[in-house]
Amino acid sequence: MKAAVKALLITTALCAAAIQPAQGQAPDLYRGKTLTVMVGLAAGGSADTLVRLFVPHLKKHIPGDPNIIVQNMPGAGGVLAFNYIYEKAPKDGSQIIFSLWDPLAQAVGNQGLRARYDQFPYLGGISDVRVNYMRVDVVPGGMKRPSDIMKAENVIVGAYGTTDVAGILAHMSLKMLGVPHKIVSGYRGGADVFLALQRGEVNVHNTSLATFRTRSKGFIDSGEGVGLSYLVASDEKGGYKPRADIKDMPSFQDLYKQVHGKLPEGPVYNAFNWTVQQFGDLAYVGLAAPGTPEPLLAILRKGIEDTMNDKEFVAESTQRNGLPFEYVGPQEGANVFRALSNVSPEILAGLKEGMEAMGAK
């Protein structure tokens, strides 16, 4: 009898051990489930292209081999999707957002964004480099060099919302250079602005370096478009570090020096520099619905980090974009979100001027 009981206990213990995940291995909480990754902008844009490149590799790093689908939810300059995740998404880890975020919406108190970013569970993110590029025919006789922008008389910038970082950065760049321009907003995303650029409805667009080197490559190689400048932030003393991997256009600071013989300065430049740093340090964010259980968050965070370090993903993204993406972990992401609470009145004034130029009331 005692031997039978002992055998039963041993068997039970072995069965229990068999169904427990091995030490260091996440439980298969996603087995047989579908994970939806929301993108806040239209299909075909920078964010959508990145996520669709990312998702097949992410699938390998989520235990349980869930089905993963990408769902676009454009609207309100991308804010609509963030509101959905905050207010309506299930709190079971089945829906997350991985998309370009809108730091300006929170910094200036845009009431269209109904949550602070630090109220979301942060999963992981990616940094970015922004570039201004344009049609060569905006200048009579065509652009021969980036400094020829100063010959343009009626430049039109395309944008998709009043807090669209891309549109505001393009506007600030042209304003500091002293190039007359106006802004046409209301496009559904960067892909729509790019189509408008190809049609000649707009002349200047701001996008990610990766998108410039992929989606815009044919437009540039054909001679219809040209890179104007890439954007890097200056430090407190005005110093900046040019990128050795970008040789087809100057940094904005170098372009400004070519035109004006000195580095930019003043309130607009301070607002511009803050925006470049804020958005460059963290361009794409992965967030979950508030209230999602910690075990699920741990799986998602590790899955995103492991994907960013996946050799196949790094090789594919480098081949397609000309450079690898840089991962932004939870602590770095928290630091960026925290900086949104300490924006100086001068920078806020510059940001609001940019929004007014985009059509904000």
C-alpha positions as CSV (number, residue, x, y, z in Angstrom):
1,M,0.0,0.0,0.0
2,K,2.8,2.4,1.0
3,A,4.7,1.4,-2.1
4,A,1.7,2.1,-4.3
5,V,1.1,5.5,-2.7
6,K,4.8,6.4,-3.1
7,A,4.7,5.4,-6.7
8,L,1.6,7.5,-7.3
9,L,3.2,10.5,-5.7
10,I,6.3,10.1,-7.8
11,T,4.2,9.7,-11.0
12,T,2.2,12.8,-10.1
13,A,5.3,14.8,-9.4
14,L,6.8,13.8,-12.7
15,C,3.7,14.7,-14.7
16,A,3.5,18.1,-13.0
17,A,7.2,18.7,-13.8
18,A,6.5,17.7,-17.4
19,I,3.8,20.4,-17.9
20,Q,5.8,23.1,-16.2
21,P,8.1,25.3,-18.4
22,A,11.8,24.6,-18.1
23,Q,13.7,27.0,-16.0
24,G,14.1,30.3,-17.8
25,Q,11.6,29.3,-20.5
26,A,8.3,31.3,-20.7
27,P,5.1,29.4,-20.5
28,D,3.1,28.8,-23.7
29,L,0.4,31.4,-22.8
30,Y,0.0,32.3,-26.5
31,R,-0.4,28.7,-27.8
32,G,-3.4,28.5,-30.1
33,K,-4.0,32.2,-29.8
34,T,-3.8,35.2,-32.2
35,L,-1.8,38.3,-31.4
36,T,-2.8,41.4,-33.2
37,V,-0.2,44.2,-33.7
38,M,-1.9,47.5,-34.4
39,V,-0.3,50.2,-36.6
40,G,-1.6,53.7,-36.1
41,L,-1.0,54.8,-39.7
42,A,-2.1,53.7,-43.2
43,A,-0.7,50.6,-45.0
44,G,2.4,51.2,-47.0
45,G,3.9,53.9,-44.8
46,S,7.1,53.7,-42.7
47,A,5.5,52.2,-39.6
48,D,3.5,49.7,-41.5
49,T,6.5,48.6,-43.6
50,L,8.6,48.2,-40.5
51,V,6.0,46.2,-38.6
52,R,5.4,43.8,-41.5
53,L,9.1,43.2,-41.7
54,F,9.3,42.7,-37.9
55,V,6.3,40.4,-37.3
56,P,7.5,37.2,-39.1
57,H,10.6,37.3,-36.9
58,L,8.6,38.2,-33.7
59,K,6.6,35.0,-34.3
60,K,9.7,32.9,-33.7
61,H,10.3,34.5,-30.3
62,I,6.8,34.2,-28.7
63,P,6.5,30.8,-27.0
64,G,3.5,28.9,-28.2
65,D,3.8,29.9,-31.9
66,P,0.7,32.2,-32.0
67,N,-0.8,33.5,-35.2
68,I,0.3,37.2,-35.5
69,I,-1.5,39.6,-37.7
70,V,-1.0,43.3,-38.5
71,Q,-4.0,45.6,-38.4
72,N,-3.8,49.3,-39.5
73,M,-5.9,51.8,-37.7
74,P,-5.1,55.2,-39.2
75,G,-6.8,58.3,-37.9
76,A,-6.0,61.5,-35.9
77,G,-2.4,61.5,-37.0
78,G,-1.9,58.0,-35.5
79,V,-3.4,58.9,-32.1
80,L,-6.6,56.9,-32.8
81,A,-4.9,53.6,-32.4
82,F,-3.2,54.6,-29.1
83,N,-6.6,55.6,-27.7
84,Y,-8.0,52.2,-28.8
85,I,-5.3,50.3,-27.0
86,Y,-5.7,52.4,-23.9
87,E,-9.5,52.4,-23.7
88,K,-10.9,49.4,-25.6
89,A,-8.3,46.7,-26.3
90,P,-8.6,43.4,-24.3
91,K,-6.4,43.3,-21.3
92,D,-5.2,39.8,-22.2
93,G,-2.2,40.5,-24.3
94,S,-4.0,39.7,-27.5
95,Q,-3.7,43.2,-29.0
96,I,-0.8,45.5,-28.8
97,I,0.4,48.6,-30.7
98,F,3.8,48.9,-32.4
99,S,3.9,52.1,-34.3
100,L,5.3,55.6,-34.7
101,W,4.2,57.6,-31.6
102,D,3.3,61.2,-31.3
103,P,5.4,62.9,-28.5
104,L,4.1,66.3,-29.5
105,A,0.5,65.3,-28.8
106,Q,1.3,64.9,-25.1
107,A,3.9,67.7,-24.9
108,V,1.5,70.3,-26.1
109,G,-1.6,68.8,-24.4
110,N,-3.5,67.7,-27.5
111,Q,-6.8,66.6,-26.2
112,G,-7.1,64.1,-29.0
113,L,-4.7,61.9,-27.1
114,R,-6.7,60.6,-24.1
115,A,-3.8,59.0,-22.2
116,R,-0.2,59.8,-21.2
117,Y,2.3,57.5,-22.8
118,D,3.7,56.5,-19.4
119,Q,0.3,55.0,-18.5
120,F,0.8,52.2,-21.0
121,P,2.9,49.1,-20.3
122,Y,6.0,49.7,-22.4
123,L,7.2,46.6,-24.4
124,G,10.1,47.9,-26.5
125,G,10.9,50.4,-29.2
126,I,13.2,51.5,-32.0
127,S,15.2,54.7,-32.6
128,D,15.3,56.4,-35.9
129,V,16.9,59.0,-38.2
130,R,14.7,61.5,-40.0
131,V,15.5,63.0,-43.4
132,N,14.1,65.9,-45.5
133,Y,13.8,65.1,-49.2
134,M,12.2,66.8,-52.1
135,R,11.4,67.0,-55.8
136,V,14.3,68.4,-57.9
137,D,11.9,70.5,-60.0
138,V,11.0,72.8,-57.1
139,V,13.9,74.9,-58.3
140,P,14.0,76.4,-61.8
141,G,16.5,74.3,-63.8
142,G,16.4,71.5,-61.1
143,M,18.3,71.0,-57.9
144,K,22.0,70.5,-58.4
145,R,23.0,70.5,-54.7
146,P,21.0,70.7,-51.4
147,S,21.8,74.4,-50.9
148,D,19.9,75.1,-54.2
149,I,16.8,75.0,-52.0
150,M,17.4,78.7,-51.3
151,K,16.4,79.4,-54.9
152,A,12.9,77.9,-54.4
153,E,10.0,80.3,-54.2
154,N,6.9,78.3,-53.4
155,V,7.7,75.1,-51.5
156,I,4.7,72.9,-50.4
157,V,5.2,70.5,-47.5
158,G,2.9,67.4,-47.2
159,A,1.7,66.3,-43.7
160,Y,-1.1,64.2,-42.2
161,G,-2.0,66.0,-38.9
162,T,-1.4,69.0,-36.7
163,T,1.0,67.1,-34.5
164,D,2.6,65.2,-37.4
165,V,6.3,65.2,-36.4
166,A,7.4,64.7,-40.0
167,G,5.5,67.7,-41.2
168,I,6.6,69.9,-38.3
169,L,10.3,69.0,-38.7
170,A,10.1,69.8,-42.4
171,H,8.4,73.1,-41.6
172,M,10.9,74.1,-39.0
173,S,13.8,73.2,-41.3
174,L,12.5,75.4,-44.1
175,K,11.6,78.2,-41.7
176,M,15.1,78.3,-40.2
177,L,16.7,78.2,-43.6
178,G,14.4,81.1,-44.7
179,V,12.7,79.2,-47.6
180,P,9.1,80.4,-48.3
181,H,6.7,77.5,-48.0
182,K,3.2,76.4,-47.0
183,I,1.8,73.2,-45.6
184,V,-0.9,70.9,-47.0
185,S,-2.1,68.5,-44.3
186,G,-4.8,65.9,-44.1
187,Y,-3.1,63.0,-45.7
188,R,-3.7,59.5,-44.1
189,G,0.0,58.8,-43.6
190,G,3.5,58.9,-45.0
191,A,2.6,56.7,-48.0
192,D,-0.1,59.1,-49.1
193,V,2.3,62.1,-48.7
194,F,4.9,60.2,-50.8
195,L,2.3,59.6,-53.6
196,A,1.4,63.3,-53.5
197,L,5.1,64.1,-53.8
198,Q,5.4,61.8,-56.9
199,R,2.3,63.5,-58.4
200,G,3.8,67.0,-57.8
201,E,1.1,68.1,-55.3
202,V,3.7,68.6,-52.6
203,N,7.5,69.3,-53.0
204,V,9.0,68.4,-49.6
205,H,8.5,65.5,-47.3
206,N,10.2,64.3,-44.1
207,T,10.5,60.5,-43.5
208,S,12.7,57.9,-41.9
209,L,16.1,57.1,-43.4
210,A,15.0,53.5,-43.8
211,T,12.0,54.5,-45.8
212,F,14.0,57.0,-47.8
213,R,16.4,54.2,-48.8
214,T,13.6,51.7,-49.6
215,R,10.2,53.1,-50.6
216,S,11.7,56.3,-52.0
217,K,14.7,54.7,-53.7
218,G,13.2,54.5,-57.2
219,F,12.0,58.1,-56.9
220,I,15.5,59.2,-56.0
221,D,17.4,57.0,-58.5
222,S,15.2,58.3,-61.3
223,G,16.4,61.8,-60.7
224,E,13.0,63.1,-59.7
225,G,13.9,63.5,-56.0
226,V,16.9,64.3,-53.9
227,G,17.9,64.2,-50.3
228,L,18.0,67.6,-48.7
229,S,19.3,66.9,-45.2
230,Y,19.3,64.3,-42.4
231,L,18.4,65.4,-38.9
232,V,20.7,64.9,-35.8
233,A,20.4,66.6,-32.5
234,S,22.9,69.1,-31.1
235,D,24.1,68.9,-27.5
236,E,23.9,71.7,-24.9
237,K,27.0,73.4,-26.3
238,G,25.8,73.2,-29.9
239,G,28.0,70.3,-30.9
240,Y,26.6,67.6,-33.1
241,K,27.9,64.3,-34.5
242,P,27.6,63.8,-38.3
243,R,26.7,60.2,-39.3
244,A,29.4,58.4,-41.3
245,D,26.8,56.1,-42.9
246,I,24.9,58.9,-44.6
247,K,26.9,60.3,-47.5
248,D,24.2,61.3,-50.0
249,M,23.1,64.4,-48.1
250,P,24.4,66.8,-45.4
251,S,23.2,67.1,-41.9
252,F,20.8,69.9,-41.3
253,Q,23.5,71.8,-39.4
254,D,26.0,71.4,-42.2
255,L,23.4,72.5,-44.8
256,Y,22.5,75.6,-42.7
257,K,26.3,76.5,-42.4
258,Q,26.6,76.2,-46.2
259,V,23.8,78.6,-46.7
260,H,24.3,81.0,-43.8
261,G,27.9,80.6,-42.8
262,K,27.1,79.7,-39.1
263,L,25.2,77.2,-37.0
264,P,21.5,77.6,-36.4
265,E,20.3,79.1,-33.1
266,G,17.3,80.6,-31.5
267,P,13.9,79.5,-30.3
268,V,12.8,77.6,-33.4
269,Y,16.1,75.7,-33.5
270,N,15.7,74.8,-29.8
271,A,12.3,73.4,-30.5
272,F,13.5,71.7,-33.6
273,N,16.5,70.2,-31.7
274,W,14.2,68.9,-28.9
275,T,11.9,67.3,-31.4
276,V,14.7,65.6,-33.3
277,Q,16.2,64.2,-30.1
278,Q,12.9,63.1,-28.6
279,F,11.7,61.4,-31.8
280,G,15.1,60.1,-32.8
281,D,15.8,58.5,-29.4
282,L,12.4,56.7,-29.7
283,A,10.6,56.6,-32.9
284,Y,8.5,53.4,-32.9
285,V,7.0,52.2,-29.6
286,G,5.5,48.9,-28.6
287,L,2.8,49.3,-25.9
288,A,0.2,47.0,-24.4
289,A,-3.2,47.7,-22.9
290,P,-3.1,48.9,-19.2
291,G,-4.0,46.1,-16.9
292,T,-2.3,43.4,-19.1
293,P,-1.0,40.7,-16.7
294,E,2.7,40.8,-16.0
295,P,3.5,37.3,-17.2
296,L,2.1,38.2,-20.7
297,L,4.1,41.5,-20.6
298,A,7.3,39.7,-19.8
299,I,6.7,37.3,-22.8
300,L,6.1,40.3,-25.2
301,R,9.0,42.3,-23.9
302,K,11.4,39.4,-24.3
303,G,10.0,38.5,-27.7
304,I,10.5,42.0,-29.0
305,E,14.1,42.2,-27.5
306,D,15.0,38.8,-28.9
307,T,13.6,39.8,-32.3
308,M,15.7,42.9,-32.4
309,N,18.8,40.7,-31.7
310,D,17.7,38.0,-34.2
311,K,20.5,37.6,-36.7
312,E,18.1,37.0,-39.5
313,F,16.1,40.1,-38.7
314,V,19.2,42.2,-38.4
315,A,20.5,40.9,-41.7
316,E,17.2,41.4,-43.5
317,S,16.6,44.9,-42.1
318,T,20.1,46.0,-42.9
319,Q,19.9,44.6,-46.4
320,R,16.6,46.4,-47.1
321,N,17.2,49.6,-45.2
322,G,21.0,50.1,-45.4
323,L,21.4,50.1,-41.6
324,P,20.2,48.0,-38.7
325,F,17.4,49.2,-36.4
326,E,18.5,50.2,-32.9
327,Y,16.5,48.6,-30.0
328,V,15.2,50.9,-27.2
329,G,14.7,48.9,-24.0
330,P,12.2,49.6,-21.1
331,Q,14.5,51.8,-19.1
332,E,15.5,54.0,-22.0
333,G,11.9,54.2,-23.1
334,A,10.8,55.3,-19.6
335,N,13.5,58.0,-19.7
336,V,12.1,59.4,-23.0
337,F,8.5,59.4,-21.7
338,R,9.7,61.1,-18.5
339,A,11.3,63.9,-20.6
340,L,7.8,64.8,-21.9
341,S,6.9,66.2,-18.5
342,N,9.8,68.7,-18.5
343,V,9.4,70.7,-21.7
344,S,10.4,74.3,-21.3
345,P,7.9,77.1,-22.1
346,E,10.2,78.3,-25.0
347,I,10.2,74.8,-26.6
348,L,6.4,74.5,-26.1
349,A,6.0,77.9,-27.9
350,G,8.1,76.7,-30.8
351,L,6.1,73.4,-31.0
352,K,2.8,75.3,-30.9
353,E,3.9,77.6,-33.7
354,G,4.7,74.6,-35.8
355,M,1.3,73.1,-35.1
356,E,-0.4,76.4,-36.0
357,A,1.5,76.3,-39.3
358,M,0.0,72.8,-39.8
359,G,-3.5,74.2,-39.4
360,A,-4.1,73.8,-35.6
361,K,-6.5,76.4,-34.1
